[in-house]
Amino acid sequence: MDRELSPADTDAAFPRLHARPPRYWINDPNGLCHHAGRWHVFAQHNPNSALAGDIGWWHADSDDLVHWRDLGLAIGPSRDEQRADRDGAWSGNAVSHEGTLHAFYCGFRSDAAIQPAMTATSADGVAFTAAGDVLTEVPEWIDLPDGTRTSVHTMRDPFVWRDRADDQAAHWSMVLGAGLQSADGRRYAAALRYESADLHAWTFAGVFHHLPVPTGSALVPGGVDTGEMWECPAFARVPGPSDLSMLMVCPWYRDSFPARVVGLVGHHDGARFEQTDACDLDDGDALYAPSLLPAPDGRLLMWGWARELRPADELTAAGWSGSLTFPREVTEHAGQMHVGPAAELTALRAAPSAPGTASRAFEVEVRGATGAAAPDSVEVAADSGAARLEIAMDPVAGQAIVGGHRMRIGTADGQWWLRVLVDGSVVEAFGSGGRCLTTRAYPGDPAGWSLSYPAGPAVRAWELAR
């Protein structure tokens, strides 16, 4: 019997090099971990439709961060009327401890206002056993550090990490994104912290961090809007000389989909996070709900959801929606967060790509010395002309423009550079100043993209394949 064709076979917009299932919907990355010698990524997945709904955890693993093995649905809706995950297993993360992979996720029921944290475990990292609830209720009242008494109107998306190991037991923390409101109507976006000695019994440990909901121009340090509650919090210490940590959050408003990611930078004293700065972590329009993985080799890795920018009827017709990003590395330089592509991704460079070559996936790199002129533009266009992706450099202004979005470039060791990786419709750009940009561009020709760029040593391009 002939193999059924998938979108990867027929759709030039489908990202074939990224981790994602062969069809249907995915969104938030979940459960990033290194377990039993392999990298594991999970993602929110609807196995029956290219639209959101009926969500569980899809699973893939890898030994090199480049080649991914599709392991299908790992954790799905229980369909059990007695369980909090009757209608879905929503976002969370995972940790590997003493030979067991512990997955933490939100149980979803359409008739429940609060999504409790739940867990499932696996010895081999592939087959999971549901272990039930770990958090089913929230405190009736929560006092902020200044004494303000608040109630919780929203809480979801557990993120667990190992705080320390002492002579007694490993000490674990869990934060959940939340929205708080005081009796006089003041609102706060927050991360609530719980702690555990065994990953099973969890105790409320207070407010890890909070910020008032911005009014007018009253934004947090760094000039970013942090929303009325936080989704998909993730926390980690960031490799670098300054001993900084980052609490990464997705600002949420009930009346809009913001699709923004904010990095709150500061220090962690074991109980609370003390913020010193804040920044938007991506300069594009497609990144949402990224998560973090402290790797065994000391790196801090990040994956995000590259959401679609086309209407629902086109998603249904295509038979798929969403992609995880390529893995990224997060570092700290002079107190600033830098995001770049994982080093392993250079293994995808299959062959140099000359101008006029059609390809579904490619990388283009533009480099120059500080003060040196850059090519006026590097243009990438589908052969049919139905879609166009333009990359323009302005080193004097210290900016690149990728798909209409501006990104600061900066310099590194007297050089500036820009790397743009395109896989189908997923566009990821990285600059020498540590900024990144995620957007989408949909090729109109089945052959994909055809490159055109000025000749000279400043520009190199490769076809990507694995």
MOMO-V983448 format. One record per backbone hydrogen bond with DSSP energy under -0.5 kcal/mol. NH is the residue of the N-H (numbers start at 1). CO is the residue of the C=O. If there is no record, write none. Layout:
NH_CO + NH_CO
This chain:
7_22 + 9_6 + 10_6 + 11_7 + 12_10 + 14_11 + 16_14 + 20_18 + 24_319 + 25_46 + 25_49 + 26_321 + 27_44 + 29_289 + 30_42 + 31_92 + 33_40 + 35_33 + 35_38 + 38_35 + 39_62 + 40_33 + 41_60 + 42_30 + 43_58 + 44_28 + 45_56 + 46_25 + 47_45 + 47_54 + 49_46 + 56_45 + 57_75 + 58_43 + 58_56 + 59_72 + 60_41 + 61_69 + 62_39 + 68_66 + 69_61 + 70_68 + 71_59 + 71_69 + 72_59 + 74_57 + 75_57 + 78_85 + 79_86 + 81_79 + 83_80 + 86_83 + 87_108 + 88_108 + 89_55 + 90_88 + 90_106 + 93_104 + 95_102 + 97_95 + 97_100 + 100_97 + 101_122 + 102_95 + 102_100 + 103_101 + 103_120 + 104_93 + 105_118 + 106_90 + 106_91 + 107_105 + 107_116 + 108_88 + 112_109 + 115_155 + 116_114 + 117_135 + 118_105 + 119_132 + 120_103 + 121_129 + 122_101 + 128_126 + 129_121 + 131_119 + 132_119 + 134_117 + 135_117 + 142_150 + 144_142 + 144_148 + 147_144 + 150_142 + 151_181 + 153_151 + 153_179 + 154_179 + 156_177 + 158_91 + 159_175 + 161_173 + 163_161 + 163_171 + 164_171 + 166_169 + 171_164 + 172_170 + 172_196 + 173_161 + 174_194 + 175_159 + 176_192 + 177_156 + 177_157 + 178_190 + 179_154 + 180_188 + 181_151 + 182_186 + 183_149 + 185_182 + 188_180 + 189_211 + 190_178 + 191_209 + 192_176 + 193_206 + 194_174 + 195_203 + 196_172 + 202_200 + 203_195 + 205_193 + 208_191 + 208_206 + 209_191 + 211_189 + 213_187 + 218_215 + 219_217 + 220_224 + 223_220 + 224_220 + 226_224 + 228_252 + 229_252 + 230_178 + 231_250 + 234_248 + 236_246 + 238_244 + 239_330 + 243_240 + 245_266 + 246_236 + 247_264 + 248_234 + 248_246 + 249_262 + 250_231 + 251_249 + 252_229 + 253_256 + 256_253 + 258_256 + 262_249 + 263_279 + 264_247 + 264_262 + 265_263 + 265_277 + 266_245 + 267_274 + 269_272 + 273_208 + 274_267 + 274_272 + 275_273 + 276_265 + 277_265 + 279_263 + 281_261 + 283_436 + 285_438 + 286_438 + 288_305 + 291_303 + 293_301 + 295_293 + 295_299 + 298_295 + 300_330 + 301_293 + 301_299 + 302_328 + 303_291 + 305_288 + 306_304 + 306_323 + 307_286 + 307_305 + 314_311 + 315_311 + 316_312 + 317_313 + 318_314 + 319_315 + 320_315 + 321_24 + 323_306 + 324_19 + 325_304 + 328_302 + 329_340 + 330_300 + 331_338 + 332_239 + 333_336 + 336_333 + 338_331 + 339_434 + 340_329 + 342_327 + 345_342 + 346_343 + 347_344 + 348_345 + 349_346 + 350_348 + 350_463 + 351_463 + 353_461 + 354_352 + 356_451 + 357_354 + 359_449 + 362_422 + 363_462 + 364_420 + 365_460 + 366_418 + 367_458 + 368_416 + 370_414 + 372_369 + 378_391 + 379_452 + 380_389 + 381_450 + 382_387 + 383_448 + 385_382 + 389_380 + 390_388 + 391_378 + 392_401 + 393_375 + 394_399 + 398_394 + 399_394 + 400_407 + 401_392 + 402_400 + 402_405 + 403_390 + 403_401 + 405_402 + 407_400 + 409_398 + 412_415 + 415_412 + 416_368 + 418_366 + 419_430 + 420_364 + 421_428 + 422_362 + 422_420 + 423_426 + 424_360 + 425_13 + 425_423 + 426_423 + 427_425 + 427_439 + 428_421 + 429_437 + 430_419 + 431_435 + 432_417 + 433_409 + 434_431 + 437_429 + 439_427 + 441_425 + 443_441 + 448_445 + 449_359 + 450_381 + 451_357 + 452_379 + 454_377 + 459_456 + 460_365 + 462_363 + 463_351 + 464_361 + 465_348
